[in-house]
C-alpha cells in the first residue's frame, strides 16, 4: 500500500481544527484514517492543544487559584464565567478559559476569589486592580468553627443576610461562610 503525502492544505486544515473537531471528523474530512491523523498531529507537535490556545483549562485555572476544579465548573455553570469547550483526540473535551475573560469575570466576582492565594502574574496579563485585592485579603490560617459561630451563621442565613455581612459579623471571609454553609447543607442531604 502506497503512503499518501500530506499536502500543505491538509496540514493547515489539521492545525486549524485540532481541538475544534474530533479526530474522527478531521479524518473523514481529509479522507484519511484516524490513526494517520493522530500520527501526523503527534509528528507536528500539536497533539497537546492546550499549549496552542493561549487559554487555560478549567483544571489549570483551579490550580493557579489554589481551589478545587469543581468551583471553576460552578462559576461556569452558575455564575457566567466565559469558556469554550473543545475536543481533543477522539472524545475528550476540555473547558478553555481566556485569561482576559477570567479577569473580566473576576472583577465583578471578587467575593468568590481569595486573591491572597493567587501568585503575582500567575495568570497573565494580570490587571492592576488585582494587587490591591491581594493586599486587602490577609492570609489567615484555618481556625475551627465553634458551635456558637455555626448557630449564628445558620440564623443569619435564615434571616436572608448575605455571606459578606455574615463574614464581617463572624470575622470570617464570605467564601469561608459560603463553603461552611454548603458543606453543612450537603451533609444533611
C-alpha positions, 0 to 999 in steps of 0.5 A: 500500500502506497503512503499518501503525502500530506499536502500543505492544505491538509496540514493547515486544515489539521492545525486549524481544527485540532481541538475544534473537531474530533479526530474522527471528523478531521479524518473523514474530512481529509479522507484519511484514517484516524490513526494517520491523523493522530500520527501526523498531529503527534509528528507536528507537535500539536497533539497537546492543544492546550499549549496552542490556545493561549487559554487555560483549562478549567483544571489549570485555572483551579490550580493557579487559584489554589481551589478545587476544579469543581468551583471553576465548573460552578462559576461556569455553570452558575455564575457566567464565567466565559469558556469554550469547550473543545475536543481533543483526540477522539472524545475528550473535551476540555473547558478553555478559559481566556485569561482576559475573560477570567479577569473580566469575570473576576472583577465583578466576582471578587467575593468568590476569589481569595486573591491572597492565594493567587501568585503575582502574574500567575495568570497573565496579563494580570490587571492592576486592580488585582494587587490591591485585592491581594493586599486587602485579603490577609492570609489567615490560617484555618481556625475551627468553627465553634458551635456558637459561630455555626448557630449564628451563621445558620440564623443569619442565613435564615434571616436572608443576610448575605455571606459578606455581612455574615463574614464581617459579623463572624470575622470570617471571609464570605467564601469561608461562610459560603463553603461552611454553609454548603458543606453543612447543607450537603451533609444533611442531604 
